[in-house]
Amino acid sequence: MQIFLHISKKCCTFASAKVKKTKTMARPIRETPILFGDEARRFEMQMLNPKPVSAEQKERMISDYEFLRSRCVNCTF
């Protein structure tokens, strides 16, 4: 009997969540950190010189995008 109770507690977490009736709020978004010194210089250089993307990679990204967009009914992107 103890084994059954132990398993049912793990498997039925949705039932206990309905019983508690507590609302879970999202955590607040933290401020974006400001970069200084070497990190700021490195970030700026990466933004000015992006990595090149091959034609095959672009094709694959576009096909993936179109596939996902076709699956979504009310997409706005």
N, C-alpha and C positions, 0 to 999 in steps of 0.2 A: 504494500500500500504506500509506503514511503517513496518508492521509486516512481510510482505513478504521479504522486503529488509533485515530486521534484521536476519531472518532465513537463507536467501541465503548466507549472509556473513559467518555464522558459518558453513554451510554445504559444501560450495565450497572452502575450503581452498586450495585444490590442484590446482584449476584454478588460484588463485592469486599467488601461488608459481611458476607456469609456466610463468606467465606474468612478474614477477620480474627478472627471469633468473639470480639469484645470486647463486653462488656455496657455499655450506656450508661445511666448513672443520671440521674435528674432532679436538677436543681439545687435546693439547699435554698431554702426560702421565707424571704425577708428579713423583718425585723421591720416592722410597720406604723409609719409615721412618726407622731409626735405633733404635733398642730397647736398653734401658739401665736399669740397676738396677733390681727392682723386676719384671718388665714386661719381661725383657730378661730371667731371671731365670725361670719364670712361662712358658714362651714359650718353653724354652729348655726342661723343665720337661714334657710338653705336647708332644713334639716331641719324647722324649725317651720312654714315656709310653702312647702309643696310646690306645684309648678306644677299648675294644674287640668287634668284630662284630660276631653275631651269624651266624650259617650255613644258616638259613632261609633268613637273610638279604643279605648274599653273593649270594645266589641263585637268589633272586629277583633282585639284582643289575646286575648280569650277564645276566639274561633274559631281563631286560630292555635295557642293552647295545646291546645285539643281536637284539632285536626288532628295536632299532634306527638304527643300522648298516644295517639291511635289508631294511629299508625305504630309505636310502641314496644311490644314484646311483654311485657317484664318490668319495666315502669316502676313506680317507687315514689313518684313525685312527684304 
